Amino acid sequence: MAMSPAEEHPHKAFGWAARDTTGVLSPFNFSRRSTGPKDVSIKILYCGVCHSDLHFLKNEWRFSVYPLVPGHEIVGVVTRVGSSVRKFRIGDTVAVGCMVGGCDECDECINKRESYCRNSILTYNGIYHDGTRTYGGYSDNTVVEEHYVLGFPDGLPMAAGAPLLCAGITVYSPMKYFGLSQPGTHLGVVGLGGLGHLAVKFAKAFGVKVTVISTSPGKRKEAVEELGADAFIVSRDEEQMKAAMATMDGIIDTVSAQHSLLPLLDLLKYHGKLIMVGAPPEPLDLPIFPLLTGRKLVAGSATGGIEETQEMLYFASKHNITADVEVIPMKYINVAMERLAKGDVKYRFVIDIANTLPA
């Protein structure tokens, strides 16, 4: 007979979990493993609310397992370290992103691209090496192997820095990998939400020309005046789209809803790159002819590896890049999810775990 989540491991933990595809979260008692020789135990202080959390809660990607404790934008403080841990000490401020383990042997792991390991272990809704399920950061503590723990820069605000652990690295990594971080490059950013607003901030810090592409005319002011984008296009305005045809070296598409790719491909120069980082639950239509005639590329990108994520955090600290956040108490999370589904957040919810999650 399988043990209950509260009995699997020796150390008690408390969080909020969904029990079914309604996605409604409620208090949940479970347990964490003992701190092994290579492990770091962390008291969680803040956890960002990612759109992926909503997809998982509703089982929109069709592989959620319940009970499910979301959260992979974790910032906290070290409370214990294993005997072999060398990078961290008790009291250090640390972070945990989208993964907490992998095979550590494949080409992707060896080449520091751990997020592409076929056996990558997700921070939540994954299966750990010991066969037990992983639970995320909507909880009071966690235990993570040292290699997958990140140092959190001293000058970075914890709440506003938490979304960098997923949203930040998700846009930073493809800009670097696909050569879209070079000064003078013209980058389009589709969608001005949690990922999109950070894409604008990172791109401007790289010295890139940025055009925001949105269905919402009302976002022009915040894109240009508040975030510093160089231009703004309403994607439903045929004249604006026509005027911008063949002007962009690359586009980062952050949208997780159904939308047409053809108008975006038309914005690219020859040899341009359309990089998908949003994850719509249903397939999108991909017209092939524009790819052939313009030698254009459509690619996808997940989060970055551990080393690249650490690099991103230091870059963000140096350039004062943080997410625009609304800090919420744990008990507000179900309302926050309803608002997130409607796009009613500017631009990221972050849960104040330390002060609002009573044991």
Disulfide bonds with the S-S distance in Angstrom:
none
